[in-house]
Amino acid sequence: DAGITQSPRHKVTETGTPVTLRCHQTENHRYMYWYRQDPGHGLRLIHYSYGVKDTDKGEVSDGYSVSRSKTEDFLLTLESATSSQTSVYFCAISEIAPGQGAGYTFGSGTRLTVV
Amino acid sequence: GNSVTQMEGPVTLSEEAFLTINCTYTATGYPSLFWYVQYPGEGLQLLLKATKADDKGSNKGFEATYRKETTSFHLEKGSVQVSDSAVYFCALSDRNNAGNMLTFGGGTRLMVKP
């Protein structure tokens, strides 16, 4: 979707190194999310943001941190990458809370491999 | 808490066959329900949604009806095509409980053979 881009699309990194993934949106949506997708687990929420500087943890937040200093950018940082963090990471955005009937728009994903 | 359970795949069908992918949910409040589709190498796309009981969501020949009495939101299509081959995810958001996020099922892979 042209309104949301993730970078990089692919990355290989070494165990123990910090890694930052970027999600950029041009839709001015309030809500932004980071999920990871793994075989057998579907999509699991890592962190989300409900406004600039407002973030909260998801179900698999250990080892990850996020920052949102402006509406359009939501950064996910792996503080010290481990092999268990090898995954496909998806960013999503939503104009209003999904509980009000809105869905997400997803980015194309970042495939991260930790060796 | 909230949870979504989907039938395990892969589901393999011949072209023009009837499709059903089962989805049941557990929610403490009154959820909105969604189906997403993921084509190979891409992100998820919203396929259809329903926000209240007995609502039917539909798109591209796919349908799903929000059944509160059976806590289900099964996806159906009358005649599948090879181009429907993808992974399908059922999801919910509960406006009374953590309404800021979607909870996803594990996904069901559909393979349609010519």
Interface residues (C-beta under 8 A of the other chain):
Chain A: D1 Y31 Y33 Y35 G40 H41 G42 L43 R44 L45 Y48 Y50 D56 G58 F90 A92 A97 P98 G99 Q100 G101 G103 Y104 T105 F106 G107 S108 G109
Chain B: P31 S32 F34 Y36 E42 G43 L44 Q45 L46 K49 T51 F89 S93 D94 R95 N96 A98 G99 N100 M101 L102 F104 G105 G106 G107
